Amino acid sequence: MSDYTLGIKELDAVIGGIKKGSNIMFIGPPMCGKEIILYSILYYGTAKNENAVITVSTRESATHILEWFKEQKLTLPLSRIGIVDCVTKTLGGASVENENIKIASSPVDLTGIGVKISQFFEEFYMKKNTKKIQLHINSLSTILMYSNIQTVFRFLHVFTGRIKAAGSMGIYVIESGMHDEQAISTLKQLFDGMIEIKSENDKYFIRVVGLSPKPTNWFEYEIEGANVKIVGRK
C-alpha cells in the first residue's frame, strides 16, 4: 500500500489511506491522550507498516519515551526509530547520543532541531533506503512558548516542504485553547488536514478533516494502556 495509515481502523477505513507528502495538524485539549494516540501511530507505523518515524520531543526525554513502550510490552523496531530529544539538556541530564537518539539543546534551538531531523532523514532515506518516513513533532505548543509565530512558521515551512518532496507524512501536535486564533490560522496554511479532538461531558471525540473528501464523523474513544479504542460515534 503506497499510502500511510494511522492504525486506528475505524478512521483508516473512512479516510482510505493518507496520501504521501501529507502534513497534518493534530489539535486537541490537554489531558485527552494525544501523546498516547501519537505513540500508537508511531508504533503502528514502525512495527506494522515498516515506516521509519522521527519524533521531535519537547515534552518527554527520549529515554522516557523508549521506557514507556517497554512498560507497555510493545517492541519497537529500533532500526526505524529516531528521537530528537529537546528535554534532557534543559534539565541538566546526561546527554548521550546513539543511533536512535539525538540531543537538541532546548525547544528554542530550532536550528539545532532542524539539523538533527535532517540527519535522521538522511540516515533513513539515503543510508537505510527506507522511503516511507513519518515526522512527529510533539509539540508545537511548547515551541511556540519560546519562539514567535513567524520564526515557527519559517521552521515548519522548511520541513512541511521536505515532507511533501520526500513523500513522507508529518504530524504536528498543538494544544487547543493555548494559542490565539490568528496563530492557529497562520500555521494551518502549512497543513493538508487535521486530526481534531474535542471533549464533551467528560467524553473525548476524534475526527479527521481534510484528508478525505469530507470530514469523518466524530468518533468517541477511550485510552486503555497503549490502545486507542473507538467506543462509538456521533
N, C-alpha and C positions, 0 to 999 in steps of 0.2 A: 504494500500500500504506500503510495507516494505522499499522502497527507499525514499530518500529525493528529494525534488524539489525546484527550485529557485523562482517559482511564476511568471516567465516571460514565458508565454505559448509557444511562438514560439521556445525558446531554450529548454524548457522542452519536447516539442513534438519531437525534434530531438534527444535529449540525451536519453529520455526514462527512466528517473529516475537516481538519483545519488546513487551509492551503499553505504550501511552502511560502516562506517570506512574510508571514503574518506577525504583526506586533499587537499585543493585547494588554490593555489596562485591566488590572484585577483590583476592583474597588469595593470596599465594604467597611462597616463599623468595627471598632475594636472588639476583641473578645468573641469573635464569631467563628474562629477556627480557620482563618485564612492561611495561617502558616502550615497547619496540618494538611489542608487542601493542596497547598503548593508542594509540600513534601510528597503527598500522594501522587501528584502529577509527575514529580521528579522520579519517584520510584517506578511508576508505570512506564515512563519514557525510557529509562535506562534498562530496567530488568526485563520488561516485556517486549518493548519495541526496539531495543538496541540503539537508542539515540545516545548521544553524549549530552550531558547537562552541565552548564556553567552556572553556578549560583553565586551571586554577589550578596553577601550577608552583612547588613548594617545593624542587626539586632542580636544575633547569636554568634558565638565563636564557631569556627569550623569544627573544632573538637566536640563541642556540644551537639552540633548537628549530626555528626557521624555517630556519636553515642546514642542519640535518640533513635536512630534506625536500628542500632544493635539492641536497645531495650525493647523495641517493638518486634524483635526477631525477624527483621527484614534484611536480607543480604543484598547489599549494593554491589554492582559490578564496578569496582574502584577504577578500572582502566577507562571508564567512561564518565567519571565524576571529577569536576573541578570546582573548588570553592575559593572565592576571593573573600578573605576574612578582613572586615573593616573594624573589628571589635577588639581583638586581642591586644593590639599595640596600645590602643587608647586606655585599656585597663591595666597596662603595665605587665602583661603576661609574657611568657616566653614565646617569642615569635619565630617558630621553626617552620620553614617551608619544606614541602616534599612534593611528590608527583601530583598529589590531589589538592594541596593547599598552597595558596599564595597569599601573602600578607600585605594589605594596604595600610598606610599609616593611620587613616581615620576616614569617616564618611565625608569629610571636607575635601579630601585629596582626590578630586575627580580625575586629574591627570594620571595619578598613580593607579587608580582603579581601572582606568581605561587601558593602561599598559598591561596590567595583569589579565584583563579579559582578552586582550589581543594575543597574549602569549598562549593562553589556553586554546583560543580559536586556532592558532597556528598548529599547536600540538595535536589537536583532534582532527582538524581538517586536512592538514598537509602531511604530518608525520604518521598519524594512525589511519588516515584515509577514511575517517568517519564523516559522512556527508550530511547526516541528519543531526543537527545540533540545536539544543534549546538554551536560551539565556534567560535566567530568572533573576530579577533584582528585587530583593526584599530588605528595605523598602524605599520607595521614592520619598515617602513622607519623612523618613529620617534624614535623607539627603537634603530635602527642602528646608529642614530646620536650620541647616548650616549654610546653605547657598541660596542665592536669589534665583527667581524663576528663569531669568534669561540665561544664566550660567547652566542651570539644569537642562533647559531646553536645548542648548547647543550640544551638551554632552550626549543627551538622548538622541538628538538628530543624527549624530555620527553612528551610534550603534543600531538605531532602528534602520538606518540606511544599509548598514552592513548585514543585518538580519535579512533584509529584502534581497540584497545581492547574492547572499550565500544560500538562499532557500531554506533558512533556518526558521525558528519560532522564538519570539521573545514574549515573556510575561513579566509585567511590572506592577508591583503591589503598591497600593496607595490607601491611606485611611480616609474614609469619607467623614466629613464634618470637621476635619482638621485644617482645611485649606479653603481660601475664598474661591468662589465660582469662576472668577477670571483665570486663576492659576490652573484650575482643572480644565477649563475650556482651551487654554493655551496648549496644555500637554496633549489634550485629546486629538489635536491636529496630527500628531505623530502616529496615532494608533489606527489599526484596521477594525478593531472591535473591542468589546469589553466583556469581562466576567463580572457580574454585579451581584452583590449580596445585600439583602435588607433584613431587618428584624421587625417582627410584628407579634405582639402578645407572647413574648418570650420564645418565639419560634424563629428559625432562620430559613431564609429562602434564597435560592441561587438561580440566575438565568444567564444566558449568553446573548449578546446583542452585536450585530454587525458581521458575524462570521457565517451567517446563513441568510437566505432571502428575507426572513423576518425574525424578530426576536423569539427565542424559545419561551415556553411557559415558565412561570416561576415554580421551581421545584423545592419542596420543603426537604431539608436534610438534617441529619444528626451525625455527630462525630463519635465513633466508637473505637477508642485506641488510635490506630493508624487508618481506620476505614472511614470513608465518607459514604454514608448510607442515605439514599433517597427514600423518603418515607411517605411522600405524597406530592400533589401538585395543585396549583391554583387554577 
